[in-house]
Amino acid sequence: MGYREREQRKSDLLRLIQQQRLDLSAGCRDWEYATFRYDRSWLRLMSLRRYIAIGSSLAAIWSVRHPRRLGRWFKRGLGIWSTWRLIRSKLPKQ
């Protein structure tokens, strides 16, 4: 293999590497665009982590002191959730 052939092969490989880098960055951009909503929601949830921990601790203490109220609120929540699902299933799809 001569000097010119080696230089040609080297430039071909460098062009191939550059094209692969462009394809990879385009794929990353597409992936980031597709997962943007989930990332934003996850970051919002992580920013609320302290308040969720405090709220769940207070709810645990409260539920130990008032177990019947917890059952009542659970039933109400389940009823509201079931009603919401029923209404959502009956509404026309957009």
C-alpha positions as CSV (number, residue, x, y, z in Angstrom):
1,M,0.0,0.0,0.0
2,G,1.5,3.3,-1.1
3,Y,1.5,6.7,0.5
4,R,-1.3,8.0,-1.6
5,E,-3.5,5.0,-1.0
6,R,-3.0,5.3,2.7
7,E,-3.9,9.0,2.7
8,Q,-7.0,8.3,0.6
9,R,-8.0,5.5,3.0
10,K,-7.4,7.9,5.9
11,S,-9.5,10.7,4.4
12,D,-12.3,8.2,3.6
13,L,-12.3,6.9,7.2
14,L,-12.3,10.5,8.5
15,R,-15.3,11.3,6.3
16,L,-17.1,8.2,7.5
17,I,-16.4,9.2,11.2
18,Q,-17.7,12.7,10.6
19,Q,-20.9,11.3,9.0
20,Q,-21.4,8.9,11.9
21,R,-21.0,11.8,14.4
22,L,-23.6,13.9,12.5
23,D,-26.0,10.9,12.5
24,L,-25.4,10.4,16.2
25,S,-26.1,14.0,17.1
26,A,-29.2,14.0,15.0
27,G,-30.4,10.8,16.8
28,C,-29.7,12.4,20.2
29,R,-31.6,15.5,19.2
30,D,-34.6,13.4,18.1
31,W,-34.4,11.4,21.3
32,E,-34.3,14.5,23.5
33,Y,-37.3,15.9,21.6
34,A,-39.3,12.7,22.1
35,T,-38.6,12.5,25.8
36,F,-38.8,16.2,26.6
37,R,-42.2,16.0,28.4
38,Y,-41.1,13.1,30.5
39,D,-37.9,14.8,31.5
40,R,-39.7,18.0,32.4
41,S,-42.2,16.0,34.5
42,W,-39.5,14.1,36.3
43,L,-37.6,17.2,37.1
44,R,-40.7,18.8,38.5
45,L,-41.4,15.7,40.6
46,M,-37.8,15.8,41.9
47,S,-38.1,19.4,42.8
48,L,-41.2,18.6,44.9
49,R,-39.5,15.6,46.6
50,R,-39.0,17.4,49.9
51,Y,-42.6,18.5,50.1
52,I,-43.9,15.0,49.2
53,A,-41.7,13.5,52.0
54,I,-43.1,15.9,54.5
55,G,-46.7,15.5,53.4
56,S,-46.5,11.7,53.4
57,S,-45.0,11.8,56.9
58,L,-47.8,14.0,58.1
59,A,-50.4,11.8,56.4
60,A,-48.9,8.7,58.1
61,I,-49.1,10.3,61.5
62,W,-52.6,11.5,60.8
63,S,-53.8,8.2,59.6
64,V,-52.5,6.4,62.7
65,R,-54.5,8.9,64.9
66,H,-57.7,8.8,62.7
67,P,-57.9,5.5,60.8
68,R,-61.6,5.7,60.1
69,R,-61.2,9.1,58.4
70,L,-58.5,7.7,56.2
71,G,-60.9,4.9,55.0
72,R,-63.6,7.5,54.3
73,W,-61.2,9.7,52.3
74,F,-59.9,6.6,50.5
75,K,-63.5,5.7,49.4
76,R,-64.2,9.3,48.3
77,G,-61.0,9.4,46.3
78,L,-61.8,6.0,44.7
79,G,-65.3,7.3,43.8
80,I,-64.0,10.5,42.3
81,W,-61.4,8.6,40.3
82,S,-64.0,6.1,39.0
83,T,-66.3,9.0,38.1
84,W,-63.5,10.7,36.2
85,R,-62.7,7.5,34.3
86,L,-66.4,7.0,33.4
87,I,-66.8,10.6,32.2
88,R,-63.5,10.4,30.2
89,S,-64.6,7.2,28.5
90,K,-67.9,8.7,27.5
91,L,-66.6,11.9,26.1
92,P,-65.8,11.8,22.3
93,K,-62.2,11.4,21.4
94,Q,-60.5,14.5,19.9
